[in-house]
Amino acid sequence: MQVEEKLRQAISVGRFKPGERLVERELCEMIGVGRTSIREALRQLEAEGLITSFPHRGPVVSTISYEEAAQLYTVRALLESFAGQQFAEQGTEEDMADLELRVKEFSDAAQADSRERLLAAKTAFYECLTNGSKNVVVKQILTSLHNRVTLLRMTSMTQPGRLEHSVEEIQAIAAAIRERDGPKAAAACKYHIDMAARVALEHLPRD
Protein backbone atom coordinates (compact mmCIF):
# COMPACT_ATOMS: atom_id res chain seq x y z
CA MET A 1 0.00 0.00 0.00
CA GLN A 2 1.34 3.43 -0.90
CA VAL A 3 2.27 5.84 1.87
CA GLU A 4 -0.42 8.30 0.78
CA GLU A 5 -3.06 5.56 0.90
CA LYS A 6 -2.04 4.63 4.44
CA LEU A 7 -2.35 8.26 5.49
CA ARG A 8 -5.66 8.61 3.67
CA GLN A 9 -7.00 5.56 5.47
CA ALA A 10 -5.78 6.84 8.84
CA ILE A 11 -7.74 10.05 8.25
CA SER A 12 -10.77 8.08 7.01
CA VAL A 13 -11.08 5.96 10.13
CA GLY A 14 -10.56 8.90 12.48
CA ARG A 15 -6.99 8.15 13.53
CA PHE A 16 -6.35 11.81 12.71
CA LYS A 17 -9.18 14.26 13.31
CA PRO A 18 -10.11 17.37 11.29
CA GLY A 19 -7.94 20.26 12.47
CA GLU A 20 -5.27 17.97 13.93
CA ARG A 21 -1.65 18.79 13.14
CA LEU A 22 0.35 16.12 11.32
CA VAL A 23 3.92 15.80 12.60
CA GLU A 24 6.38 14.35 10.09
CA ARG A 25 8.46 12.51 12.69
CA GLU A 26 5.40 10.79 14.14
CA LEU A 27 4.15 9.85 10.66
CA CYS A 28 7.55 8.37 9.78
CA GLU A 29 7.43 6.21 12.91
CA MET A 30 3.82 5.17 12.32
CA ILE A 31 4.27 4.11 8.70
CA GLY A 32 7.94 3.12 8.80
CA VAL A 33 9.24 5.29 5.98
CA GLY A 34 11.54 8.29 5.63
CA ARG A 35 10.65 11.97 5.62
CA THR A 36 10.91 12.23 1.83
CA SER A 37 8.15 9.65 1.34
CA ILE A 38 5.99 11.34 3.97
CA ARG A 39 6.42 14.77 2.37
CA GLU A 40 5.49 13.42 -1.05
CA ALA A 41 2.38 11.78 0.39
CA LEU A 42 1.40 14.95 2.24
CA ARG A 43 1.69 16.96 -0.98
CA GLN A 44 -0.63 14.51 -2.73
CA LEU A 45 -3.20 14.62 0.05
CA GLU A 46 -3.01 18.41 0.09
CA ALA A 47 -3.77 18.42 -3.64
CA GLU A 48 -6.83 16.26 -2.88
CA GLY A 49 -7.99 18.68 -0.18
CA LEU A 50 -7.58 16.22 2.68
CA ILE A 51 -4.74 18.22 4.20
CA THR A 52 -4.17 21.97 4.53
CA SER A 53 -0.74 23.47 5.16
CA PHE A 54 -0.35 26.61 7.27
CA PRO A 55 2.74 28.83 7.63
CA HIS A 56 4.60 28.22 10.90
CA ARG A 57 2.25 25.35 11.74
CA GLY A 58 2.63 22.82 8.96
CA PRO A 59 0.08 20.34 7.62
CA VAL A 60 -3.21 19.72 9.39
CA VAL A 61 -6.19 17.53 8.53
CA SER A 62 -8.64 19.67 6.60
CA THR A 63 -12.07 20.58 7.87
CA ILE A 64 -15.12 20.74 5.63
CA SER A 65 -17.79 23.38 6.04
CA TYR A 66 -21.49 22.59 5.81
CA GLU A 67 -21.79 24.44 2.50
CA GLU A 68 -18.78 22.71 0.96
CA ALA A 69 -20.01 19.29 2.05
CA ALA A 70 -23.46 19.98 0.60
CA GLN A 71 -21.88 20.96 -2.71
CA LEU A 72 -19.64 17.87 -2.74
CA TYR A 73 -22.59 15.56 -2.23
CA THR A 74 -24.67 17.36 -4.86
CA VAL A 75 -22.01 16.98 -7.53
CA ARG A 76 -21.27 13.43 -6.46
CA ALA A 77 -24.93 12.46 -6.75
CA LEU A 78 -25.06 13.80 -10.30
CA LEU A 79 -21.92 12.01 -11.42
CA GLU A 80 -22.64 8.71 -9.68
CA SER A 81 -26.14 8.67 -11.12
CA PHE A 82 -24.58 9.01 -14.56
CA ALA A 83 -21.99 6.31 -13.77
CA GLY A 84 -24.68 3.92 -12.57
CA GLN A 85 -26.77 4.45 -15.69
CA GLN A 86 -23.76 4.00 -17.96
CA PHE A 87 -22.77 0.82 -16.11
CA ALA A 88 -26.27 -0.63 -16.56
CA GLU A 89 -26.27 0.17 -20.25
CA GLN A 90 -22.64 -0.54 -21.17
CA GLY A 91 -21.08 -2.73 -18.48
CA THR A 92 -19.73 -6.13 -19.49
CA GLU A 93 -20.56 -9.47 -17.90
CA GLU A 94 -17.13 -9.33 -16.28
CA ASP A 95 -18.03 -5.94 -14.80
CA MET A 96 -21.28 -7.40 -13.49
CA ALA A 97 -19.46 -10.29 -11.82
CA ASP A 98 -17.03 -7.88 -10.18
CA LEU A 99 -19.94 -5.76 -8.96
CA GLU A 100 -21.55 -8.80 -7.31
CA LEU A 101 -18.27 -9.51 -5.53
CA ARG A 102 -17.91 -5.92 -4.30
CA VAL A 103 -21.48 -5.82 -3.01
CA LYS A 104 -20.92 -9.06 -1.08
CA GLU A 105 -17.66 -7.73 0.35
CA PHE A 106 -19.40 -4.61 1.59
CA SER A 107 -22.27 -6.59 3.05
CA ASP A 108 -19.82 -8.90 4.85
CA ALA A 109 -17.75 -5.94 6.08
CA ALA A 110 -20.89 -4.37 7.53
CA GLN A 111 -21.20 -7.41 9.79
CA ALA A 112 -17.62 -7.11 11.03
CA ASP A 113 -16.37 -4.65 13.62
CA SER A 114 -13.64 -3.08 11.47
CA ARG A 115 -13.68 0.45 10.13
CA GLU A 116 -10.69 -0.30 7.91
CA ARG A 117 -12.43 -3.27 6.27
CA LEU A 118 -15.65 -1.32 5.84
CA LEU A 119 -13.94 1.62 4.16
CA ALA A 120 -11.86 -0.66 1.94
CA ALA A 121 -15.00 -2.49 0.79
CA LYS A 122 -16.87 0.75 0.10
CA THR A 123 -13.92 2.16 -1.83
CA ALA A 124 -13.71 -1.04 -3.90
CA PHE A 125 -17.43 -0.81 -4.69
CA TYR A 126 -17.14 2.76 -5.95
CA GLU A 127 -14.09 1.87 -8.01
CA CYS A 128 -16.04 -0.97 -9.61
CA LEU A 129 -18.97 1.36 -10.28
CA THR A 130 -16.81 3.91 -12.05
CA ASN A 131 -14.91 1.25 -13.99
CA GLY A 132 -18.18 -0.17 -15.25
CA SER A 133 -19.30 3.24 -16.49
CA LYS A 134 -16.55 3.11 -19.14
CA ASN A 135 -16.03 6.84 -18.77
CA VAL A 136 -12.47 7.79 -17.84
CA VAL A 137 -13.28 11.44 -17.12
CA VAL A 138 -16.13 10.59 -14.75
CA LYS A 139 -13.87 8.07 -13.01
CA GLN A 140 -11.15 10.68 -12.48
CA ILE A 141 -13.53 13.31 -11.13
CA LEU A 142 -15.38 10.88 -8.87
CA THR A 143 -12.12 9.49 -7.48
CA SER A 144 -11.16 13.03 -6.50
CA LEU A 145 -14.57 13.63 -4.93
CA HIS A 146 -14.44 10.34 -3.04
CA ASN A 147 -11.05 11.24 -1.61
CA ARG A 148 -12.45 14.56 -0.40
CA VAL A 149 -15.57 12.94 1.05
CA THR A 150 -13.28 10.60 2.99
CA LEU A 151 -13.43 13.16 5.82
CA LEU A 152 -17.19 12.63 6.11
CA ARG A 153 -17.75 8.99 5.15
CA MET A 154 -17.22 7.38 8.56
CA THR A 155 -19.39 10.04 10.18
CA SER A 156 -22.21 9.03 7.87
CA MET A 157 -21.75 5.27 7.95
CA THR A 158 -21.35 4.93 11.72
CA GLN A 159 -24.60 6.65 12.70
CA PRO A 160 -27.18 4.29 14.25
CA GLY A 161 -29.07 2.38 11.56
CA ARG A 162 -27.24 4.01 8.66
CA LEU A 163 -24.99 1.07 7.80
CA GLU A 164 -27.89 -1.33 7.40
CA HIS A 165 -29.63 1.10 5.06
CA SER A 166 -26.38 1.69 3.17
CA VAL A 167 -26.08 -2.05 2.45
CA GLU A 168 -29.67 -2.13 1.18
CA GLU A 169 -29.03 0.89 -1.05
CA ILE A 170 -25.87 -0.66 -2.51
CA GLN A 171 -27.78 -3.86 -3.22
CA ALA A 172 -30.53 -1.86 -4.95
CA ILE A 173 -27.93 -0.18 -7.18
CA ALA A 174 -26.47 -3.54 -8.14
CA ALA A 175 -29.92 -5.02 -8.81
CA ALA A 176 -30.83 -2.18 -11.18
CA ILE A 177 -27.51 -2.53 -12.99
CA ARG A 178 -28.03 -6.30 -13.35
CA GLU A 179 -31.43 -5.60 -14.88
CA ARG A 180 -29.76 -3.27 -17.41
CA ASP A 181 -32.19 -0.58 -16.31
CA GLY A 182 -30.23 2.66 -16.72
CA PRO A 183 -32.75 5.13 -15.28
CA LYS A 184 -33.45 2.84 -12.31
CA ALA A 185 -29.72 2.49 -11.61
CA ALA A 186 -29.30 6.26 -11.81
CA ALA A 187 -32.16 6.80 -9.37
CA ALA A 188 -30.75 4.20 -6.96
CA CYS A 189 -27.33 5.87 -7.03
CA LYS A 190 -28.82 9.30 -6.37
CA TYR A 191 -30.93 8.01 -3.50
CA HIS A 192 -27.89 6.38 -1.89
CA ILE A 193 -25.86 9.60 -2.02
CA ASP A 194 -28.79 11.74 -0.90
CA MET A 195 -29.25 9.54 2.18
CA ALA A 196 -25.53 9.60 3.01
CA ALA A 197 -25.52 13.38 2.58
CA ARG A 198 -28.48 13.86 4.87
CA VAL A 199 -26.81 11.93 7.70
CA ALA A 200 -23.40 13.58 7.24
CA LEU A 201 -24.79 17.10 7.05
CA GLU A 202 -26.77 16.61 10.25
CA HIS A 203 -23.44 16.40 12.07
CA LEU A 204 -21.84 19.49 10.57
CA PRO A 205 -22.40 22.96 12.01
CA ARG A 206 -24.00 25.47 9.69
CA ASP A 207 -21.86 28.53 8.96
C-alpha positions in Angstrom: 0.0 0.0 0.0 1.3 3.4 -0.9 2.3 5.8 1.9 -0.4 8.3 0.8 -3.1 5.6 0.9 -2.0 4.6 4.4 -2.3 8.3 5.5 -5.7 8.6 3.7 -7.0 5.6 5.5 -5.8 6.8 8.8 -7.7 10.0 8.3 -10.8 8.1 7.0 -11.1 6.0 10.1 -10.6 8.9 12.5 -7.0 8.2 13.5 -6.3 11.8 12.7 -9.2 14.3 13.3 -10.1 17.4 11.3 -7.9 20.3 12.5 -5.3 18.0 13.9 -1.7 18.8 13.1 0.3 16.1 11.3 3.9 15.8 12.6 6.4 14.3 10.1 8.5 12.5 12.7 5.4 10.8 14.1 4.2 9.8 10.7 7.5 8.4 9.8 7.4 6.2 12.9 3.8 5.2 12.3 4.3 4.1 8.7 7.9 3.1 8.8 9.2 5.3 6.0 11.5 8.3 5.6 10.7 12.0 5.6 10.9 12.2 1.8 8.2 9.7 1.3 6.0 11.3 4.0 6.4 14.8 2.4 5.5 13.4 -1.1 2.4 11.8 0.4 1.4 15.0 2.2 1.7 17.0 -1.0 -0.6 14.5 -2.7 -3.2 14.6 0.0 -3.0 18.4 0.1 -3.8 18.4 -3.6 -6.8 16.3 -2.9 -8.0 18.7 -0.2 -7.6 16.2 2.7 -4.7 18.2 4.2 -4.2 22.0 4.5 -0.7 23.5 5.2 -0.4 26.6 7.3 2.7 28.8 7.6 4.6 28.2 10.9 2.2 25.3 11.7 2.6 22.8 9.0 0.1 20.3 7.6 -3.2 19.7 9.4 -6.2 17.5 8.5 -8.6 19.7 6.6 -12.1 20.6 7.9 -15.1 20.7 5.6 -17.8 23.4 6.0 -21.5 22.6 5.8 -21.8 24.4 2.5 -18.8 22.7 1.0 -20.0 19.3 2.1 -23.5 20.0 0.6 -21.9 21.0 -2.7 -19.6 17.9 -2.7 -22.6 15.6 -2.2 -24.7 17.4 -4.9 -22.0 17.0 -7.5 -21.3 13.4 -6.5 -24.9 12.5 -6.7 -25.1 13.8 -10.3 -21.9 12.0 -11.4 -22.6 8.7 -9.7 -26.1 8.7 -11.1 -24.6 9.0 -14.6 -22.0 6.3 -13.8 -24.7 3.9 -12.6 -26.8 4.4 -15.7 -23.8 4.0 -18.0 -22.8 0.8 -16.1 -26.3 -0.6 -16.6 -26.3 0.2 -20.2 -22.6 -0.5 -21.2 -21.1 -2.7 -18.5 -19.7 -6.1 -19.5 -20.6 -9.5 -17.9 -17.1 -9.3 -16.3 -18.0 -5.9 -14.8 -21.3 -7.4 -13.5 -19.5 -10.3 -11.8 -17.0 -7.9 -10.2 -19.9 -5.8 -9.0 -21.5 -8.8 -7.3 -18.3 -9.5 -5.5 -17.9 -5.9 -4.3 -21.5 -5.8 -3.0 -20.9 -9.1 -1.1 -17.7 -7.7 0.3 -19.4 -4.6 1.6 -22.3 -6.6 3.1 -19.8 -8.9 4.8 -17.8 -5.9 6.1 -20.9 -4.4 7.5 -21.2 -7.4 9.8 -17.6 -7.1 11.0 -16.4 -4.6 13.6 -13.6 -3.1 11.5 -13.7 0.4 10.1 -10.7 -0.3 7.9 -12.4 -3.3 6.3 -15.6 -1.3 5.8 -13.9 1.6 4.2 -11.9 -0.7 1.9 -15.0 -2.5 0.8 -16.9 0.8 0.1 -13.9 2.2 -1.8 -13.7 -1.0 -3.9 -17.4 -0.8 -4.7 -17.1 2.8 -5.9 -14.1 1.9 -8.0 -16.0 -1.0 -9.6 -19.0 1.4 -10.3 -16.8 3.9 -12.1 -14.9 1.2 -14.0 -18.2 -0.2 -15.2 -19.3 3.2 -16.5 -16.6 3.1 -19.1 -16.0 6.8 -18.8 -12.5 7.8 -17.8 -13.3 11.4 -17.1 -16.1 10.6 -14.8 -13.9 8.1 -13.0 -11.1 10.7 -12.5 -13.5 13.3 -11.1 -15.4 10.9 -8.9 -12.1 9.5 -7.5 -11.2 13.0 -6.5 -14.6 13.6 -4.9 -14.4 10.3 -3.0 -11.1 11.2 -1.6 -12.5 14.6 -0.4 -15.6 12.9 1.1 -13.3 10.6 3.0 -13.4 13.2 5.8 -17.2 12.6 6.1 -17.7 9.0 5.2 -17.2 7.4 8.6 -19.4 10.0 10.2 -22.2 9.0 7.9 -21.8 5.3 7.9 -21.4 4.9 11.7 -24.6 6.6 12.7 -27.2 4.3 14.3 -29.1 2.4 11.6 -27.2 4.0 8.7 -25.0 1.1 7.8 -27.9 -1.3 7.4 -29.6 1.1 5.1 -26.4 1.7 3.2 -26.1 -2.0 2.4 -29.7 -2.1 1.2 -29.0 0.9 -1.0 -25.9 -0.7 -2.5 -27.8 -3.9 -3.2 -30.5 -1.9 -5.0 -27.9 -0.2 -7.2 -26.5 -3.5 -8.1 -29.9 -5.0 -8.8 -30.8 -2.2 -11.2 -27.5 -2.5 -13.0 -28.0 -6.3 -13.4 -31.4 -5.6 -14.9 -29.8 -3.3 -17.4 -32.2 -0.6 -16.3 -30.2 2.7 -16.7 -32.8 5.1 -15.3 -33.4 2.8 -12.3 -29.7 2.5 -11.6 -29.3 6.3 -11.8 -32.2 6.8 -9.4 -30.8 4.2 -7.0 -27.3 5.9 -7.0 -28.8 9.3 -6.4 -30.9 8.0 -3.5 -27.9 6.4 -1.9 -25.9 9.6 -2.0 -28.8 11.7 -0.9 -29.2 9.5 2.2 -25.5 9.6 3.0 -25.5 13.4 2.6 -28.5 13.9 4.9 -26.8 11.9 7.7 -23.4 13.6 7.2 -24.8 17.1 7.0 -26.8 16.6 10.3 -23.4 16.4 12.1 -21.8 19.5 10.6 -22.4 23.0 12.0 -24.0 25.5 9.7 -21.9 28.5 9.0 
